[in-house]
Amino acid sequence: MDESQVIGALSALSQETRLRMLRYLVKAGPAGAPAGEIGEAVGSSSSRNSFHLNALAQAGLITSQRQSRRIIYRVDFAKVGAMVGYLVQDCCGGNAQVLACCQPGCCDGEGGV
């Protein structure tokens, strides 16, 4: 992922509903979920779901596939991983303290190690 792609992805994630949608889809795994289920899970109105999901798709973070009458959305795990990798390696220069915070349970939730 290059700098402009990371900026686009972070921009898409800078909105509360879209961040919740991405987190929901990560938990849904490779099976993904339909728009209505995603919206219900994150408290988004059906009229706004497609707007938010489209923003995530435009940023390359999710994909969609039509299945009969509904559309299934899935996280593009490779793109999300590339974004995180860019932030940790390229942006943060491989700083050991930043890398240590990438391990589960290592930080106190307030930026400390």
Summary of the structure (lengths in Angstrom):
residues: 113
radius of gyration: 15.4
end to end distance: 27.7
largest distance: 48.4
contacts: 307
relative contact order: 0.15
helix: 60%
strand: 12%
